[in-house]
Amino acid sequence: MVGEPFKAKIFGKFNFKSKLEYLEGDTCKDLAPANRKKASAIEPYDTCVIMWSEPGCTGLSKAVKKDTANRENFKLLNFDNILSSVGPCPKLCCSK
């Protein structure tokens, strides 16, 4: 699925510490195998991302934006050490 372009910095520790990976694009991006199931925080900048529990943007999911509460602590989102891939939020409107 192609969606709105996104940027996301993934962290291995709460409160945006221990950067694991930076992802960007408008389609699903898998975390590097060594980083899967190790994330504890995400910085989506001014974009919207959907976090997925499995590679290929499958499994459990949760949408996150810059103002999403607890994005700095996945434990509070029930997503700690689960993240395996990130994808774009769907486009809300289409240009003609």
N, C-alpha and C positions, 0 to 999 in steps of 0.2 A: 504494500500500500504506500502510495506517495502522499505525503501530507505537507503541512507547513514546515519550512526549514527550521531546524533546531540546532542548538549547541548545548552540550552538557559536560560538566566536569564531575567525575565520579571519585568519591573519597572512601578510603578503607576504614576511617575512624569517624566517630561522631564529631559534630561541630566543624565540618569542612577541614579535617586534618588528614594527612597522609594520602596525597593525591595518587589515585590508581591509574586514571585514564581520562582522556578528553575525546569526545565523540561529537561529530556534526554531520548534517546531511538532511535529506528529506525522505529517506527510506530507513528501514530497520538496520541497526548496527549492532553486531554482537560484541560483547566485551572480549578482550583477549582471554583465551582459556585459563591462563594463570590468575586472572582477576575475577572470574565468575564466582558467584556466591560468596564474595568477600566485601561487598560494598555496604557502607553504613550511612552515607550522606550523598546528596546530589545538588549541584548548582546548575539550574537550567537557564541562567541569565534571564533575558527577557523573552524567552521562548516557552513553549509547552511541549513536554515530552511524556511518553507513556513508557513506564518501566515494566519489564517483563521478567518472569521468573525463569524462563527457558530461552535458549538460543533460537534465533529466527522469529523473535517477537511472538512467542507462544506461551501458554501457561497462564499463571496468575498475572494480573496487570493492575497498574495504578497510575493515573495521570498526575503529573506534577508541574506546577508553574512556579514562578519566582515568589509568589505570595502564599504558596501552599504551606500550611502549618506543619511543623516537624520534619521538613525536608532535610534538616541538619541532623536528624536522629531517626533512622529507619526503624529502630526498635519501637518507637511510638507510632509508626505507620504499619507495624506488623510486616515489615519487608526487610528486616536486617539479615544480611548474609544470604539473600535470595536472588538479587539482581543478576541477570545473565545477558540481557539485551535491552536496547533502548530504541524507541521508534517515535515518529512524529505524531502529534495530535492531528486528527482529521481537519481538513480545510473546512471552514465554516461557511464559506460562500465561494462561488465560482465567478470568474470574470467572463464576460461575454465577448 
